[in-house]
Each structure stands twice: as C-alpha cells, then as structure tokens.
Amino acid sequence: MYGIGRAALNGAFVEAFPEACFCQPGWEPYSESDPQRLIQTAVALTGGVNHVNRSMGLSDIYPFVLSEHGRHKLAYVHNWLRGGTQGL
C-alpha cells in the first residue's frame, strides 16, 4: 500500500478521482457517516489499484462488481456498526 499512499500524495489519484474522499486531507473513513460515499471511495480506490496491476500484466486485486443489493447490505452493516459505537 505504500505505493498507493505515495501516488495519492503526489496527486496521481487526485487527478484521476477528484471526487474521491481519500484525496481530501484529513478524511477519516472510520468516522464517515454516509455509507454510499464510503462505498464510492472504495470502488474508486480498488479501480485505481486494478489499473496499476493491469499495467504490470497482473490480475485485478478486486475483480468483482458490487451489485445494488450488495451495496445495500454494506450500507446496512456500516450504519449498524456506527450506531453501536455511538451508543445508539
């Protein structure tokens, strides 16, 4: 992961994914309240990593597509976990 952090610091991902949260200084994924934003960020990051792997002739690290049903499940679990940590 060192290369990805380095690329983000050098602006490579900022240019490729300007809307992604991981490009914003100080963004903390564990405190993100919007699960869709978190999922979009994960999709953008894994897409970038997959492109790097493909450029080196390697297979994708994350070769799956998240279905709408899968996104809803992830959002449910994220909201449930956040509620538990906040005592709700």
C-alpha positions in Angstrom: 0.0 0.0 0.0 3.0 2.3 0.2 2.8 3.0 -3.5 -0.9 4.0 -3.3 -0.3 6.4 -0.5 2.6 7.8 -2.3 0.6 8.2 -5.5 -2.2 9.9 -3.6 0.4 12.3 -2.1 1.8 13.0 -5.5 -1.6 13.9 -6.9 -2.0 10.9 -9.2 -5.3 9.8 -7.7 -6.4 13.4 -7.2 -6.3 13.9 -10.9 -7.9 10.5 -11.7 -10.6 10.6 -9.0 -11.1 14.2 -7.9 -14.4 13.3 -6.2 -12.9 10.5 -4.0 -12.8 11.1 -0.3 -9.3 9.6 0.1 -7.9 12.5 -1.9 -9.1 15.0 0.7 -6.6 15.8 3.5 -7.8 14.7 6.9 -10.6 12.4 5.7 -11.2 9.6 8.2 -13.1 6.6 6.7 -14.0 5.2 10.1 -15.9 8.3 11.0 -17.7 8.6 7.6 -21.5 8.9 8.2 -22.5 8.3 4.6 -22.1 4.7 3.6 -22.6 5.4 -0.1 -19.7 7.9 0.0 -17.6 5.2 1.7 -18.5 2.6 -0.9 -17.8 5.1 -3.8 -14.4 5.8 -2.4 -13.6 2.1 -2.0 -14.7 1.4 -5.6 -12.6 4.3 -6.9 -9.5 3.1 -4.9 -9.8 -0.5 -6.0 -10.4 0.6 -9.6 -7.1 2.6 -9.4 -5.2 -0.4 -7.9 -6.7 -2.7 -10.5 -5.4 -0.3 -13.3 -1.9 -0.3 -11.8 -1.9 -4.1 -11.6 -3.2 -4.4 -15.2 -0.4 -2.1 -16.4 2.1 -4.5 -14.9 0.4 -7.5 -16.5 -1.0 -8.7 -13.2 -4.6 -9.7 -12.5 -7.0 -7.5 -10.6 -6.7 -7.3 -6.9 -10.5 -6.9 -6.6 -12.1 -8.4 -9.7 -15.7 -8.1 -8.5 -18.5 -5.7 -9.3 -20.7 -4.6 -6.4 -24.4 -5.2 -7.1 -27.0 -2.8 -5.8 -28.1 -5.5 -3.4 -24.5 -5.8 -2.1 -24.2 -2.1 -1.7 -27.4 -2.0 0.4 -26.0 -4.8 2.6 -22.7 -2.9 3.1 -24.6 0.3 3.9 -26.8 -1.6 6.5 -23.8 -3.1 8.2 -21.9 0.2 8.2 -24.9 2.0 9.8 -25.4 -0.8 12.3 -21.8 -0.7 13.4 -21.7 3.1 13.6 -24.9 3.0 15.7 -23.3 0.5 18.1 -20.1 2.5 18.5 -22.1 5.7 19.2 -24.3 4.0 21.8 -27.5 4.4 19.7 
